[in-house]
């Protein structure tokens, strides 16, 4: 079980060297380990061959190999300015060192770092060539990955569709609400830490009892204000202790929380307030308050704006002092699991944002299912989680509830900018990330290594980790040679990477956007436990995941989450059913009707397939399909993914709907571009406009366009591309708050460019 008979091979760079030979495997492994351990010693010895750099220590070579501090035998720096002849010797030595390192580590010359910016439209797309072939596992097939909850995969006799389901917990009691998650935590572990967050320069810990008391105090204040069951409260706040406190208090009152991203515009604030009929708007700080200025006059339902930074929550608590516990408990007891508790607004990457209606049952079902499925991880009090993703998104909010329902402790990061420092404090066992975070970690490591000898060592470590996971995916275990290479790099490269992430990580879940399979293979091979999942706002976040204990399936987003069923429609669309699937879009009957099949399954719009072992693979986005003027259907996701693997590319958007051929708009990653230009001997300070026209830059991008084209037919290939000097971002309105490119807006913004430069009418 869990074996892929035909794993993808093109995704993994190769290591030059002798072909595998089972009779010599152990000998090769031992020799390889010894070779790697001697690399640094050999590098040191080379330095003695150049008289101008006698006794040069390895650390005197800069990380990119471009600068060498020359010292004489006595250790004093040589006279000011090296002569041209001496520079020639230095450059020759540096290149010789790089060549020696590459040869010693058997690194093939075609290595490219497996990292790119966020893929423009949702999940992890695989080209058809990368999706593993069907295994010989017979159907029906059952797996008990957690010793208690079966995952069953079979052909549904009623529909003839391949369907997979994972057992979840029984239905909840009718009176279950989100408040009960916190009350239960206080009853079980009242005096033990629940939240740890930073206030000023100090880390503050709040126990479950203390948090529940805080929640009740704010909830009483909301009752005093006159908040009734079903009343809307719009909320704009970064992930923080105040976010969780305010959310829990609104839930205790039976209010309906409408989420607003802290980056949303004034227009978006007003749209959400109006759509949700919010009576209150609570904002975190004065900057958000200023952005919402005038909303009371422009939004008919809105009565008041509360600002937390200026004491808004304290004021609410003060007014609640006169409300009795009995009055609050009566309100809490009146809440049913089917009551509406939140309207979560989708990020709207391909259309206007829609309000997803969520009930207490949706969040509670998800929260209670996972701890029961993974008790060793989530019921171990020594474990902790670090939260930093925006809780206006369902992914992070659902994780908060899951952790409250478990026994572990929650650390709240102060933000992305302080994430590395926060990791050293929290040392989390669990992290919930978007791919961009992992890409930043990888980029920092690769840039620190540079393009010189250290860079070659790092690159070889990347290849070793990827090939190790490739063999596990193919055979269930790695061979002796792959194990030896991986083990040799562990103390040199991998160990420090794990320490950057706190040193105690057991389960790092990536979601919300695509994670490049090559990057995933590197982290997993390096002993960093990164797992990918899949979900949507409409499914209360996770509907597929890779739990601990399941075998590594390259490119898969995992099995059905407990309590969910997944199936593949005749046209390849992924459809979902479960108690945590939303019922409707708020005030949007048309969108609701279009989102469900006749037999009640939610149609995700994503394309994929399920193998006989129950693992799901995402292959494209149904509504992103491009139909060329010639009638060819093209899924842009796989092509974009390959182009974005180029070291200097940030984003790629493949176009061509109703056009004569496929094209691409490509943005450059300035952070990666500058050192790349310097390494190539080019002007690293050239403007981004000049970089888009630079022949060397275009040639580098063209290599990756060509590679993307190799996996598709000529009709699907990118015939032409334009490099843009500006990235797609929230600031220019081309990216959502959840880091998805808004395809229609990009096309609209660059219409003139497309019509005058990309698609030029032929002269008659």
BELQUICOR-V854379 format. One record per residue. PHI is phi in degrees with one decimal (999 if undefined). D_LAST is the distance of its C-alpha to the last C-alpha in Angstrom with 2 decimals. Layout:
PHI;D_LAST / PHI;D_LAST
This chain:
999;61.36 / 81.5;58.60 / -96.6;57.30 / -100.3;53.67 / -72.3;53.45 / -131.1;49.96 / -71.1;49.47 / -64.7;46.28 / -114.7;46.43 / -69.7;43.15 / -75.8;44.12 / -110.7;47.05 / -61.2;46.95 / -98.0;49.13 / -108.2;52.19 / -66.3;52.62 / 155.0;55.98 / -67.1;57.99 / -65.4;57.07 / -63.1;59.27 / -141.1;62.51 / -57.7;64.91 / -72.4;67.91 / -111.6;67.05 / -56.9;65.60 / -66.2;68.66 / -63.3;69.12 / -63.9;65.50 / -61.3;65.79 / -63.9;68.92 / -64.9;67.47 / -65.3;64.32 / -60.9;66.44 / -62.9;68.53 / -60.2;65.48 / -65.0;64.00 / -69.6;67.35 / -91.2;67.63 / -55.7;64.20 / -66.4;65.35 / -64.4;68.47 / -66.3;66.48 / -63.2;64.21 / -65.9;67.31 / -64.1;68.75 / -59.8;65.72 / -61.1;66.37 / -71.5;69.62 / -82.2;67.80 / -109.7;66.38 / -61.7;69.15 / -72.4;67.19 / -132.5;67.09 / -58.8;70.45 / 62.6;71.58 / -70.5;68.15 / -76.0;68.14 / -57.1;65.12 / -70.7;64.57 / -75.9;64.11 / -85.3;60.64 / -67.6;58.27 / -60.1;56.36 / -96.0;53.12 / 74.9;54.95 / -91.7;53.76 / -128.1;57.11 / -130.2;60.51 / -85.8;63.76 / -83.7;65.68 / -130.9;69.45 / -86.2;72.23 / -59.9;75.07 / -82.1;77.11 / 90.6;74.31 / -87.1;73.65 / -66.2;70.15 / -66.8;69.37 / -60.3;69.08 / -58.8;66.26 / 79.4;62.93 / -82.9;62.46 / -71.5;61.88 / -56.9;58.63 / -65.8;60.52 / -65.7;61.91 / -62.1;58.48 / -62.6;57.23 / -64.0;60.13 / -61.0;59.42 / -62.7;55.73 / -63.2;56.65 / -62.3;59.28 / -60.4;56.95 / -65.3;54.34 / -63.2;57.18 / -64.3;58.48 / -61.8;55.12 / -62.4;54.78 / -62.8;58.36 / -63.7;57.86 / -60.5;54.70 / -68.4;56.54 / -64.2;59.70 / -93.6;57.91 / 54.9;55.64 / -89.4;52.51 / -67.4;49.32 / -70.6;46.80 / -95.7;44.01 / -64.9;45.84 / -134.0;43.85 / -63.5;45.57 / -86.7;45.11 / -146.2;44.35 / -154.5;41.53 / -79.8;41.24 / -56.0;41.55 / -66.9;39.01 / -61.0;36.96 / -157.2;38.06 / 70.9;41.43 / -73.0;43.00 / -77.9;43.10 / -79.2;40.20 / -118.3;40.65 / -71.8;38.04 / -58.2;39.05 / -68.7;40.11 / -91.1;42.47 / -75.2;44.18 / -61.5;47.40 / -68.2;47.93 / -57.6;50.45 / -85.5;53.99 / -92.5;56.82 / -72.2;58.55 / -79.3;59.68 / -106.2;59.28 / -71.0;60.96 / -126.8;61.36 / -121.5;63.56 / -131.6;63.90 / -112.8;66.49 / -67.3;64.97 / -115.7;67.41 / 63.2;70.51 / 162.7;70.50 / -122.6;67.08 / -72.8;65.46 / -107.9;61.73 / -115.9;61.08 / -121.4;57.89 / -164.8;57.52 / -84.5;55.52 / -69.7;56.32 / -63.7;57.78 / -75.5;56.78 / -113.4;53.04 / 76.3;52.54 / -100.2;50.91 / -68.7;51.94 / -133.4;53.99 / -131.8;55.99 / -139.9;58.65 / -119.0;61.10 / -62.3;64.41 / -118.7;65.12 / -73.2;68.19 / -61.5;69.73 / -57.2;68.66 / -74.9;69.88 / -63.1;72.78 / -59.0;71.81 / -92.2;73.06 / -71.8;71.12 / -139.5;69.19 / -62.6;67.63 / -56.2;70.77 / -63.1;72.74 / -62.0;70.90 / -72.6;72.33 / -64.8;75.73 / -66.4;75.99 / -61.7;75.09 / -64.9;77.84 / -69.2;80.31 / -79.5;79.57 / -140.3;79.09 / -56.7;80.10 / -97.7;81.38 / -101.8;78.75 / -60.0;75.58 / -113.0;72.54 / -116.3;70.31 / -127.1;70.34 / -142.6;68.20 / -98.9;68.21 / -120.7;69.77 / 68.7;69.59 / -100.8;70.59 / -112.9;72.61 / -87.5;71.81 / -114.6;73.43 / -112.0;74.36 / -119.9;74.89 / -78.7;76.77 / -63.1;75.94 / -65.3;78.89 / -64.2;77.89 / -65.6;74.32 / -61.8;75.52 / -63.5;77.86 / -61.6;74.99 / -59.6;72.87 / -65.4;75.71 / -64.9;76.36 / -69.4;72.76 / -61.4;72.68 / -61.8;75.87 / -64.4;74.33 / -68.3;71.36 / -64.2;73.83 / -61.2;75.67 / -63.8;72.45 / 111.1;72.16 / -67.7;69.38 / -103.4;69.60 / -58.1;68.39 / 88.2;64.70 / -71.6;64.12 / -87.5;60.97 / -129.7;61.12 / -83.7;57.94 / -137.4;58.37 / -124.0;56.47 / -163.2;58.01 / -75.2;57.39 / -59.4;59.13 / -167.6;62.75 / -60.2;66.28 / -64.5;65.73 / -62.1;62.75 / -65.0;64.92 / -64.5;67.87 / -63.3;65.99 / -58.2;64.16 / -62.7;67.46 / -67.4;69.25 / -64.3;66.65 / -62.8;66.84 / -64.4;70.65 / -85.0;70.41 / 80.5;68.05 / -75.0;65.30 / -117.1;61.58 / -86.6;59.86 / -104.4;56.24 / -83.7;54.67 / -128.7;52.74 / -66.3;51.32 / -66.9;52.78 / -97.7;49.27 / -65.4;48.13 / -82.3;47.09 / -60.7;49.07 / -64.8;46.68 / -66.0;47.07 / -58.8;50.85 / -65.3;50.94 / -61.8;48.73 / -71.0;51.06 / -59.1;54.21 / -69.1;53.08 / -65.4;51.87 / -91.5;55.13 / 53.9;57.37 / -69.2;59.06 / -86.2;62.36 / -121.4;62.56 / -123.5;60.09 / -107.3;61.57 / -121.7;59.89 / -80.0;60.99 / -139.0;60.94 / -69.5;60.63 / -63.5;57.01 / -68.6;56.11 / -62.9;58.45 / -65.5;56.64 / -65.2;53.28 / -88.6;54.80 / -56.6;56.37 / 94.7;56.12 / -65.1;55.59 / -60.5;59.00 / -74.1;58.02 / -93.2;54.53 / -113.4;55.52 / -56.8;57.99 / -81.6;59.71 / -77.8;60.19 / -105.6;63.72 / -158.3;64.14 / -116.2;62.53 / -108.7;64.67 / -110.9;64.07 / -65.8;65.67 / -59.8;65.71 / -97.0;67.91 / 94.0;70.41 / -60.4;68.84 / -68.4;70.06 / -62.5;73.54 / -65.1;73.71 / -61.8;72.78 / -60.5;75.50 / -60.8;78.04 / -67.7;77.48 / -81.0;77.80 / -60.6;81.31 / -89.9;82.81 / -92.2;81.06 / -80.4;83.22 / -61.3;82.36 / -62.0;83.28 / -65.2;80.70 / -66.1;77.94 / -62.5;79.07 / -62.6;79.01 / -66.1;75.35 / -59.3;74.51 / -68.8;76.34 / -81.8;74.40 / -79.4;71.06 / -110.2;69.78 / -62.7;67.38 / -87.2;64.94 / -69.7;64.87 / -63.0;61.63 / -121.5;61.99 / -159.9;58.56 / -119.1;55.02 / -104.1;52.77 / -91.8;49.30 / -65.8;46.49 / -76.9;44.26 / 64.5;41.18 / -75.7;38.55 / -125.4;36.17 / -160.5;37.69 / -65.1;40.36 / -57.5;43.76 / -117.6;46.07 / -88.2;49.86 / -89.4;51.41 / -79.7;54.94 / -121.8;57.48 / -106.3;61.13 / -59.6;64.14 / -62.2;64.06 / -57.4;60.60 / -71.2;61.65 / -69.2;65.20 / -61.1;64.23 / -64.4;61.91 / -63.3;64.49 / -87.0;67.33 / -68.8;65.49 / -69.0;64.52 / -58.9;67.97 / -72.3;69.50 / -78.7;66.88 / -126.5;67.30 / -65.2;70.91 / -61.9;71.60 / -88.0;68.89 / -94.4;69.11 / -111.5;72.85 / -101.9;73.80 / -63.8;75.04 / -77.2;74.38 / -85.6;70.61 / -147.8;68.38 / -129.2;64.81 / -111.5;62.82 / -101.4;60.63 / -148.1;57.93 / -71.0;54.84 / -64.5;54.31 / -81.0;56.49 / -68.5;54.22 / -90.5;52.33 / -58.9;54.02 / -58.1;54.17 / -69.2;56.57 / -65.8;58.51 / -63.2;59.19 / -64.3;60.37 / -57.5;62.83 / -64.3;64.39 / -59.7;64.52 / -69.9;66.40 / -60.0;68.78 / -76.6;69.63 / -99.7;70.37 / -113.0;73.05 / -94.1;70.97 / -100.5;70.57 / -110.1;67.54 / -101.6;66.54 / -111.0;64.07 / -70.9;62.01 / -82.8;61.57 / 149.8;57.83 / -62.6;55.20 / -63.8;56.06 / -106.0;59.65 / -60.1;58.95 / -61.5;60.14 / -66.5;63.41 / -65.1;63.87 / -62.4;63.49 / -72.1;66.45 / -83.4;68.56 / -75.2;67.57 / 42.9;67.23 / -71.3;65.68 / -84.4;66.02 / -129.3;63.01 / -135.5;59.79 / -112.9;56.89 / -131.9;53.72 / -101.2;49.98 / -53.4;48.07 / -58.9;47.35 / -64.0;51.09 / -66.2;51.30 / -64.9;48.25 / -63.8;49.97 / -62.9;53.13 / -64.0;51.31 / -59.9;49.37 / -61.9;52.64 / -68.0;54.30 / -70.3;51.55 / -70.5;51.17 / -65.3;54.94 / -70.8;54.93 / 78.9;52.19 / -106.3;50.44 / -90.3;53.62 / -56.6;56.37 / -63.2;57.03 / -65.2;53.39 / -65.9;53.65 / -61.4;56.74 / -62.9;55.02 / -60.7;51.99 / -64.8;54.38 / -66.2;56.17 / -61.7;52.95 / -62.0;52.24 / -61.9;55.87 / -66.6;55.78 / -64.5;52.54 / -67.3;53.75 / -60.6;57.08 / -71.4;55.45 / -60.7;53.16 / -69.4;56.29 / -64.1;57.97 / -63.3;55.02 / -79.7;55.01 / -120.0;58.75 / 86.4;60.55 / -157.9;61.94 / -94.4;61.01 / -75.3;62.38 / -60.7;64.95 / -66.3;62.51 / -63.9;60.17 / -65.5;63.23 / -66.8;64.63 / -62.9;61.50 / -62.9;61.19 / -62.6;64.88 / -67.3;64.71 / -83.9;62.01 / -57.6;63.72 / -72.6;66.09 / -83.2;63.60 / -124.8;60.52 / -66.5;60.84 / -60.2;64.17 / -66.8;63.04 / -65.1;59.93 / -65.0;62.22 / -67.6;64.45 / -58.2;61.60 / -89.8;61.21 / 104.1;64.91 / 82.2;66.31 / -127.0;67.30 / -65.1;64.07 / -117.0;64.46 / -152.8;61.46 / -109.4;58.29 / -103.2;55.91 / -104.1;52.22 / -160.2;50.23 / 85.9;47.98 / -165.3;44.94 / -71.9;43.94 / -117.0;46.06 / -58.5;44.48 / -56.5;46.51 / -66.5;46.89 / -68.2;48.45 / -60.0;50.69 / -62.7;51.83 / -63.1;52.73 / -61.9;54.85 / -64.5;56.59 / -66.6;57.29 / -84.9;58.67 / 82.0;61.15 / -96.6;59.40 / -77.2;59.58 / -89.6;56.09 / -127.7;55.28 / -106.2;52.20 / -130.7;52.25 / -146.1;49.95 / -175.7;50.28 / -139.1;48.88 / -54.8;50.35 / -69.1;50.71 / -109.8;52.98 / 57.5;55.21 / 80.4;53.48 / -71.8;54.50 / -123.9;54.00 / -145.8;53.72 / -157.9;55.40 / -110.4;56.83 / -76.2;60.56 / -59.3;62.97 / 102.3;64.15 / -84.9;61.00 / -68.9;59.60 / -72.6;56.51 / -116.6;53.38 / -56.4;50.42 / 85.4;47.62 / -93.6;49.66 / -93.6;50.40 / 108.2;53.69 / -95.3;55.73 / -62.0;56.16 / -66.2;58.07 / -51.8;61.55 / 91.1;61.43 / -117.0;57.78 / -121.6;56.12 / -123.5;52.59 / -144.5;50.60 / -112.3;47.17 / -72.0;45.46 / -61.6;43.67 / -90.4;40.27 / 91.5;41.72 / -74.3;42.50 / -82.4;45.70 / -123.3;48.16 / -130.4;51.40 / -141.0;54.76 / 166.3;57.91 / -69.4;60.34 / -99.8;58.39 / -86.0;55.13 / -61.0;54.46 / -91.4;55.06 / -167.0;52.46 / -91.1;50.17 / -65.2;52.01 / 56.5;51.21 / -144.2;48.12 / -65.0;48.93 / -63.8;45.34 / -64.2;44.57 / -62.6;47.96 / -62.6;47.33 / -72.0;43.98 / -91.9;45.65 / -123.6;48.33 / -78.7;48.41 / -62.1;50.56 / -97.4;53.33 / 89.7;53.37 / -91.1;51.50 / -78.0;49.37 / -91.0;45.75 / -73.0;44.75 / 86.6;41.00 / -92.9;41.41 / -102.8;40.78 / -171.9;43.41 / -151.6;46.00 / -117.6;49.77 / -85.1;51.61 / -67.7;54.87 / -89.2;56.80 / 90.5;55.47 / -93.5;53.18 / -96.6;49.94 / -125.1;46.63 / -94.4;43.64 / -117.1;40.28 / 171.4;37.83 / -122.9;37.31 / -57.7;36.45 / -77.5;34.74 / -91.7;32.67 / -56.3;30.99 / -97.4;27.24 / -111.2;25.32 / -70.9;21.82 / -60.4;18.95 / -85.6;19.95 / 88.9;23.48 / -83.9;25.19 / -87.6;28.19 / -130.0;28.77 / -93.9;31.90 / -73.8;31.18 / -51.9;34.86 / -60.3;35.56 / -69.5;32.48 / -61.0;33.39 / -60.6;36.96 / -67.4;36.23 / -60.4;34.02 / -73.6;36.76 / -77.4;39.28 / -61.7;37.94 / -56.7;40.76 / -101.7;38.74 / -95.0;36.57 / -97.3;37.84 / -137.2;35.40 / -134.5;32.27 / -124.7;30.23 / -85.8;27.89 / -125.3;25.03 / 144.6;22.26 / -63.4;23.34 / 59.8;20.57 / -109.4;18.13 / -72.5;16.21 / -154.8;18.83 / -86.2;22.19 / -134.8;22.70 / -149.5;25.83 / -98.9;27.26 / -128.3;30.32 / -105.6;33.22 / -100.6;35.77 / -90.6;39.53 / -61.6;40.97 / -61.2;44.49 / -83.4;43.45 / -66.7;40.94 / -57.5;43.54 / -65.5;45.96 / -65.4;43.15 / -60.3;41.88 / -63.0;45.48 / -65.7;46.11 / -90.4;43.10 / 76.2;44.37 / -102.7;41.64 / -70.5;42.18 / -73.4;43.40 / -102.3;43.28 / -62.6;39.60 / -67.6;37.95 / -65.9;36.05 / -62.5;32.91 / -66.5;33.42 / -62.9;34.22 / -67.2;30.89 / -102.5;29.21 / -69.1;31.96 / -63.1;30.91 / -68.2;34.17 / -64.1;33.88 / -63.8;30.35 / -65.3;31.55 / -65.7;34.47 / -66.6;32.39 / -59.2;29.96 / -57.2;33.05 / -80.3;33.66 / -63.5;30.11 / -62.0;30.34 / -66.5;33.72 / -63.3;32.47 / -69.4;29.72 / -64.0;32.43 / -91.5;33.96 / -133.6;30.98 / -74.0;28.51 / -60.3;25.08 / -65.1;23.58 / -95.3;26.07 / -78.4;25.70 / -77.1;24.62 / -88.0;21.47 / -152.4;21.44 / -140.1;24.12 / -124.4;24.95 / -88.3;28.55 / -104.9;30.06 / -78.0;33.03 / -123.7;34.83 / -75.9;36.23 / -73.7;36.07 / -150.8;39.51 / -66.4;41.73 / -62.5;41.81 / -95.8;38.09 / 78.3;38.22 / -105.2;36.11 / -141.9;39.07 / -79.4;41.95 / -65.4;45.61 / -94.8;45.84 / 67.6;43.18 / -112.9;40.29 / -70.4;36.75 / -91.0;35.51 / -54.3;32.09 / -59.8;30.86 / -69.8;31.98 / -63.5;30.24 / -62.1;26.92 / -65.4;27.55 / -64.2;28.62 / -105.9;25.62 / -57.1;22.93 / -62.1;21.35 / -60.8;21.56 / -65.1;20.00 / -79.0;17.03 / -104.8;16.45 / -121.3;17.65 / -81.1;18.05 / -115.4;15.07 / -98.0;12.11 / -62.6;8.87 / -69.1;6.27 / -73.1;3.78 / -82.6;0.00
